[in-house]
């Protein structure tokens, strides 16, 4: 009786090459899809961070401008000699709500300076009041918020500044009075709202408006009284 011969079958060289090619194609496709998913995730995360930064900025502005008050602001008589001017002499007092494009702010665009209430000082433990001098400016493409520890000029006092929104090109303001909106701040009138326009690289032009604290007739009388005194 002849022995039974069992023939062992395997893959041919051609079949092995085809299998390797298929695995390689699948690997490249999988890697491409994975890289794309990771890239989209990074873009989505960056976009989310940008939106959150914008939201924080708008909330901060709303908080500041909604507590704006009318207060005396002091300036040196000669703004060109600010480095040498005496803080005890030569101060000019102006009663107003806002100051636009103040010399000391050094903004690359329009800037604004004002005073606000509500600066928490629980138990009066800190050597300062609850009134805060605030400014907004654009510096090196960033929207910055700054504030001073004390509201009135003190020699050697430097503002505390932080960037709140990046990639900002321009910033402009408008003001609402009883007879409508104006691009100019009128010192002889009290605005009831402020409009802010931010030109940004990431979001385009952003327009927002904030209602200001309703000032009674006494504040208007203060302004009119200071104007009459100057006349």
VENUR-V775228 format. One record per residue. N is the residue number from 1. RES is the residue in one letter. PSI is psi as a letter, one per 30 degrees, with the letter a starting at -180 (* if undefined). OMEGA is omega in radians with two decimals (NA if undefined). NEAR is the number of other C-alpha atoms within 8 Angstrom. Layout:
N:RES:PSI:OMEGA:NEAR  N:RES:PSI:OMEGA:NEAR
This chain:
1:X:k:-3.09:2  2:X:k:3.11:3  3:X:k:3.12:4  4:X:k:3.14:4  5:X:k:3.11:4  6:X:k:-3.12:4  7:X:k:3.11:4  8:X:k:-3.14:4  9:X:k:3.09:4  10:X:a:3.13:4  11:X:k:3.06:7  12:X:l:3.13:6  13:X:e:3.14:6  14:X:e:3.12:7  15:X:e:3.10:8  16:X:e:3.14:9  17:X:e:3.11:8  18:X:e:3.13:8  19:X:e:3.13:8  20:X:e:3.14:8  21:X:e:3.14:8  22:X:e:3.11:8  23:X:e:3.13:8  24:X:e:3.13:8  25:X:e:3.11:8  26:X:e:3.12:8  27:X:e:3.12:8  28:X:e:-3.14:8  29:X:e:3.13:8  30:X:e:3.13:8  31:X:e:3.13:8  32:X:e:3.13:8  33:X:e:-3.14:8  34:X:e:3.13:8  35:X:e:3.13:8  36:X:e:3.12:8  37:X:e:3.12:8  38:X:e:3.13:8  39:X:e:3.10:8  40:X:e:3.11:8  41:X:e:3.12:8  42:X:e:3.11:8  43:X:e:3.13:8  44:X:e:3.12:8  45:X:e:3.12:8  46:X:e:3.12:8  47:X:e:3.11:8  48:X:e:3.10:8  49:X:e:3.13:8  50:X:e:3.14:8  51:X:e:3.12:8  52:X:e:3.09:8  53:X:e:3.10:10  54:X:e:3.13:9  55:X:e:3.11:8  56:X:e:3.14:9  57:X:e:-3.12:10  58:X:e:3.10:8  59:X:e:3.13:8  60:X:e:3.11:8  61:X:e:3.13:8  62:X:e:3.13:9  63:X:e:-3.10:8  64:X:e:-3.02:9  65:X:f:3.12:11  66:X:f:3.13:10  67:X:g:3.14:11  68:X:k:3.14:13  69:X:l:3.04:10  70:X:k:-3.06:9  71:X:l:3.07:8  72:X:k:3.03:8  73:X:k:-3.04:10  74:X:k:-3.13:10  75:X:l:3.04:8  76:X:k:-3.13:11  77:X:e:-3.14:7  78:X:j:-3.06:6  79:X:f:-3.13:8  80:X:f:-3.10:4  81:X:h:-3.06:7  82:X:f:-3.10:8  83:X:f:-3.05:4  84:X:g:-2.98:5  85:X:k:-3.09:8  86:X:k:-3.12:6  87:X:f:3.12:10  88:X:f:-3.09:5  89:X:l:3.00:5  90:X:g:3.11:9  91:X:k:3.07:10  92:X:k:-3.10:9  93:X:k:3.09:8  94:X:k:3.10:7  95:X:j:-3.11:11  96:X:l:-3.12:11  97:X:e:-3.10:11  98:X:l:2.99:9  99:X:j:-3.11:9  100:X:k:3.04:9  101:X:h:3.10:9  102:X:k:-3.03:10  103:X:e:-3.01:6  104:X:f:-3.06:4  105:X:e:3.09:9  106:X:h:-3.11:8  107:X:k:3.07:10  108:X:f:3.13:8  109:X:a:3.10:10  110:X:k:3.14:13  111:X:l:-3.13:15  112:X:k:3.12:12  113:X:k:3.13:12  114:X:l:3.09:12  115:X:k:3.13:15  116:X:l:3.04:14  117:X:l:2.99:10  118:X:g:3.09:8  119:X:j:-2.99:9  120:X:k:3.07:5  121:X:i:-3.02:10  122:X:k:3.11:5  123:X:g:-3.13:4  124:X:h:-3.11:8  125:X:f:3.12:6  126:X:k:-3.09:5  127:X:i:3.11:5  128:X:l:3.12:8  129:X:a:-3.14:9  130:X:g:3.08:9  131:X:k:-3.08:10  132:X:k:3.04:15  133:X:k:-3.00:13  134:X:k:2.98:12  135:X:l:3.03:12  136:X:k:-3.14:11  137:X:l:3.03:15  138:X:k:-3.12:17  139:X:k:3.10:11  140:X:h:3.09:5  141:X:g:-3.14:9  142:X:k:3.01:13  143:X:k:-3.07:14  144:X:k:3.00:13  145:X:k:3.12:12  146:X:l:3.06:11  147:X:l:3.13:11  148:X:k:3.12:12  149:X:e:3.12:10  150:X:k:-3.04:10  151:X:f:-3.11:9  152:X:l:-3.10:6  153:X:k:3.05:8  154:X:k:-3.09:7  155:X:k:3.12:5  156:X:f:-3.12:4  157:X:k:3.11:8  158:X:k:-3.13:5  159:X:l:3.02:8  160:X:j:-2.98:8  161:X:k:3.03:8  162:X:k:3.12:7  163:X:k:-3.13:9  164:X:f:3.11:11  165:X:k:-3.11:11  166:X:l:3.11:8  167:X:h:3.09:10  168:X:k:-3.07:14  169:X:e:-3.03:11  170:X:l:3.11:10  171:X:k:3.11:13  172:X:l:-3.09:10  173:X:l:3.00:10  174:X:l:-3.03:12  175:X:k:3.13:14  176:X:k:3.06:13  177:X:a:-3.12:12  178:X:e:-3.11:6  179:X:g:3.06:5  180:X:a:-3.09:6  181:X:k:3.11:8  182:X:k:3.07:9  183:X:f:-3.11:7  184:X:k:3.04:6  185:X:j:-3.10:9  186:X:j:-3.04:6  187:X:f:-3.13:7  188:X:g:3.11:7  189:X:l:3.14:8  190:X:j:3.13:10  191:X:l:3.10:10  192:X:f:3.11:12  193:X:l:3.12:11  194:X:k:3.07:13  195:X:k:-3.11:12  196:X:k:3.11:11  197:X:k:3.13:11  198:X:k:3.06:12  199:X:j:-3.05:12  200:X:l:3.12:12  201:X:e:-3.04:8  202:X:e:-3.05:5  203:X:f:-3.05:7  204:X:b:-3.12:7  205:X:k:3.13:8  206:X:k:3.12:9  207:X:k:3.13:8  208:X:l:-3.13:7  209:X:k:-3.13:8  210:X:k:3.04:10  211:X:k:3.13:9  212:X:l:3.12:12  213:X:k:3.13:9  214:X:j:-3.13:5  215:X:k:-3.11:8  216:X:a:-3.07:6  217:X:f:-3.13:6  218:X:e:3.13:7  219:X:e:3.10:9  220:X:e:3.12:11  221:X:e:3.11:8  222:X:e:-3.14:9  223:X:e:-3.12:13  224:X:e:3.12:9  225:X:e:3.12:8  226:X:e:3.10:9  227:X:e:3.13:9  228:X:e:3.13:7  229:X:e:3.13:6  230:X:e:3.13:5  231:X:*:NA:4
